């Protein structure tokens, strides 16, 4: 019998791992998995130095111009932080999917759905909520216009509409009715008070303009 190896067959390099060695390296038949051959790969990589979580982390939010310190888990949204950790319940938790706009606040000058923003990502940005609009016992012109034009029924969407209106009027102080309809298109009213809301925004724009000129 010819003992020479068939030149067509691959030759295992010297020092390679045999099937028996691989199986025994896995620990099958006596040892534990994660030892032997795979021991070096089983060592966990060190955690990043800036890792936050999964437990509560200390953060500072700037709300209506004032710093607020609190501890929240990284998964907590800005909406939940406002309502459940700080007690500011003006922003409403309705859809919790970034769809209806009932939780609208103004962050860094832009209207955002607070249910779609993580609290830890809102640090370093001024957050305006409906609680900060009134000046003492005097309603903000937008809030007063909502009352005068019956811009609310059940009230769940109202605070979101008021904040969306403020963000809109800050950028568009002289809107047309079509402008308002488009500008507030991201907020839903289940009671259907859209005409009252739009009239309120037009009236508020005129009152705010008159107050500035006065």
C-alpha positions as CSV (number, residue, x, y, z in Angstrom):
1,X,0.0,0.0,0.0
2,X,1.3,3.4,-1.0
3,X,1.8,5.5,2.2
4,X,2.4,8.7,0.4
5,X,-0.4,11.4,0.7
6,X,-2.5,12.2,-2.3
7,X,-1.1,15.6,-3.6
8,X,-4.6,16.7,-4.4
9,X,-5.7,16.7,-0.8
10,X,-5.0,19.7,1.4
11,X,-2.3,19.3,4.0
12,X,-3.1,20.4,7.5
13,X,-0.4,22.9,8.6
14,X,1.8,21.7,11.4
15,X,0.7,23.1,14.8
16,X,-2.9,23.4,13.6
17,X,-5.9,22.3,15.6
18,X,-7.4,18.8,15.0
19,X,-11.1,18.0,15.3
20,X,-10.4,16.2,18.5
21,X,-8.4,19.1,19.9
22,X,-11.2,21.6,18.9
23,X,-13.9,19.5,20.6
24,X,-11.8,19.1,23.8
25,X,-11.0,22.8,23.7
26,X,-14.7,23.6,23.9
27,X,-14.8,21.5,27.1
28,X,-17.3,18.9,25.7
29,X,-17.0,15.7,27.7
30,X,-15.7,17.0,31.0
31,X,-14.7,20.7,30.9
32,X,-16.8,23.9,31.0
33,X,-17.7,26.0,27.9
34,X,-15.6,29.2,27.6
35,X,-12.3,27.5,28.6
36,X,-9.4,26.1,26.7
37,X,-9.3,27.2,23.0
38,X,-11.8,30.1,23.4
39,X,-10.5,31.3,26.8
40,X,-8.8,34.4,25.4
41,X,-11.9,35.4,23.4
42,X,-14.1,35.1,26.5
43,X,-12.5,38.0,28.3
44,X,-14.9,40.9,28.4
45,X,-13.9,44.2,26.9
46,X,-13.5,47.0,29.4
47,X,-16.6,49.3,29.6
48,X,-16.2,52.8,28.0
49,X,-15.2,55.5,30.5
50,X,-18.2,57.7,29.6
51,X,-20.8,54.9,29.8
52,X,-24.1,56.0,31.4
53,X,-26.6,53.6,32.9
54,X,-28.3,51.3,33.2
55,X,-29.0,52.8,36.6
56,X,-30.1,56.4,37.3
57,X,-27.7,59.2,36.3
58,X,-27.5,62.7,37.6
59,X,-28.5,65.3,35.0
60,X,-29.4,69.0,34.9
61,X,-32.2,70.3,32.8
62,X,-32.8,74.0,32.2
63,X,-36.5,74.5,32.3
64,X,-38.0,77.9,31.7
65,X,-34.6,79.4,32.4
66,X,-33.9,77.7,35.7
67,X,-31.7,74.7,36.3
68,X,-33.3,71.5,37.7
69,X,-31.2,68.7,39.1
70,X,-32.5,65.1,39.0
71,X,-31.5,61.5,38.6
72,X,-33.1,59.5,35.8
73,X,-32.3,56.3,34.0
74,X,-31.0,56.9,30.4
75,X,-34.2,55.5,28.9
76,X,-36.4,58.2,30.6
77,X,-37.9,60.6,28.1
78,X,-38.1,64.4,28.6
79,X,-41.9,64.1,28.9
80,X,-41.6,61.5,31.7
81,X,-38.9,63.6,33.4
82,X,-41.1,66.6,33.3
83,X,-44.3,64.9,34.5
84,X,-43.0,62.1,36.8
85,X,-39.8,63.5,38.3
86,X,-40.4,67.2,38.4
87,X,-44.2,67.4,38.6
88,X,-44.7,69.7,35.6
89,X,-47.8,68.1,34.0
90,X,-48.7,70.7,31.4
91,X,-47.2,68.5,28.6
92,X,-49.6,65.6,28.2
93,X,-48.8,61.9,27.6
94,X,-51.4,60.9,25.0
95,X,-49.9,58.9,22.1
96,X,-46.4,58.5,23.5
97,X,-45.3,57.9,19.9
98,X,-44.3,61.3,18.6
99,X,-47.5,61.7,16.6
100,X,-50.2,63.8,18.3
101,X,-48.2,66.8,19.6
102,X,-49.9,66.9,23.0
103,X,-46.5,66.8,24.7
104,X,-45.0,69.7,22.6
105,X,-42.4,71.9,24.3
106,X,-39.9,74.3,22.9
107,X,-36.2,73.2,23.2
108,X,-33.4,75.4,22.1
109,X,-35.9,77.6,20.3
110,X,-37.5,74.7,18.3
111,X,-40.8,72.9,19.0
112,X,-40.2,69.2,19.8
113,X,-42.3,66.3,20.9
114,X,-41.0,65.7,24.4
115,X,-42.0,62.0,24.3
116,X,-39.5,61.5,21.5
117,X,-36.5,63.2,23.3
118,X,-34.4,61.5,26.0
119,X,-34.0,63.6,29.1
120,X,-30.2,63.1,29.1
121,X,-30.1,64.5,25.5
122,X,-32.0,67.7,26.6
123,X,-29.2,68.8,28.9
124,X,-27.6,72.2,28.1
125,X,-30.7,73.4,26.1
126,X,-33.3,75.8,27.5
127,X,-36.7,74.0,27.6
128,X,-39.8,76.1,27.5
129,X,-43.0,74.6,28.9
130,X,-46.5,75.9,29.2
131,X,-45.9,76.5,32.9
132,X,-43.4,79.2,32.1
133,X,-45.6,81.2,29.7
134,X,-47.8,83.1,32.2
135,X,-46.4,86.3,33.8
136,X,-47.7,86.0,37.4
137,X,-51.5,85.9,37.2
138,X,-51.6,87.3,33.7
139,X,-52.1,84.8,30.8
140,X,-49.7,84.8,27.9
141,X,-51.4,86.4,24.8
142,X,-51.6,83.0,23.1
143,X,-53.3,81.3,26.1
144,X,-55.7,84.3,26.4
145,X,-56.5,84.0,22.7
146,X,-57.3,80.3,23.1
147,X,-59.8,81.1,25.8
148,X,-61.4,83.9,23.8
149,X,-61.8,81.8,20.6
150,X,-62.8,78.5,22.3
151,X,-59.6,76.8,21.2
152,X,-60.1,74.0,23.6
153,X,-62.7,71.4,24.6
154,X,-61.4,68.4,26.6
155,X,-58.1,70.3,27.0
156,X,-55.7,67.4,26.5
157,X,-54.2,68.8,23.3
158,X,-54.4,72.4,24.4
159,X,-51.0,72.9,26.1
160,X,-49.3,71.2,23.1
161,X,-51.1,73.5,20.7
162,X,-50.2,76.6,22.8
163,X,-46.6,75.7,22.8
164,X,-46.6,74.8,19.1
165,X,-48.3,78.2,18.4
166,X,-45.6,80.0,20.4
167,X,-42.8,78.3,18.6
168,X,-44.6,79.0,15.3
169,X,-45.2,82.7,16.1
170,X,-41.6,83.2,17.3
171,X,-40.6,82.5,13.7
172,X,-43.6,83.7,11.8
173,X,-45.0,86.8,13.6
174,X,-47.3,87.8,10.8
175,X,-49.0,84.6,9.6
176,X,-51.9,84.0,7.3
177,X,-54.6,81.5,8.1
178,X,-53.0,79.1,5.6
179,X,-49.7,79.6,7.3
180,X,-51.2,78.7,10.7
181,X,-52.9,75.6,9.2
182,X,-49.6,74.4,7.8
183,X,-47.5,75.5,10.8
184,X,-49.6,73.6,13.4
185,X,-50.0,70.5,11.2
186,X,-48.0,68.4,13.6
187,X,-50.6,68.7,16.4
188,X,-53.9,66.8,16.5
189,X,-57.2,67.7,18.2
190,X,-59.5,64.8,18.9
191,X,-62.4,67.2,19.6
192,X,-62.0,68.9,16.2
193,X,-61.5,72.5,17.5
194,X,-59.1,73.4,14.7
195,X,-61.0,76.5,13.6
196,X,-60.9,77.9,17.1
197,X,-57.2,77.1,17.4
198,X,-56.3,78.8,14.1
199,X,-58.4,81.9,14.9
200,X,-56.7,82.0,18.3
201,X,-53.2,82.0,16.8
202,X,-54.2,84.8,14.3
203,X,-55.6,86.9,17.2
204,X,-52.5,86.2,19.4
205,X,-50.2,87.3,16.6
206,X,-52.1,90.6,16.3
207,X,-52.1,91.1,20.1
208,X,-48.4,90.3,20.4
209,X,-47.5,92.6,17.5
210,X,-49.6,95.4,19.1
211,X,-48.0,94.9,22.5
212,X,-44.5,95.3,20.9
213,X,-45.5,98.4,19.0
214,X,-47.2,99.9,22.1
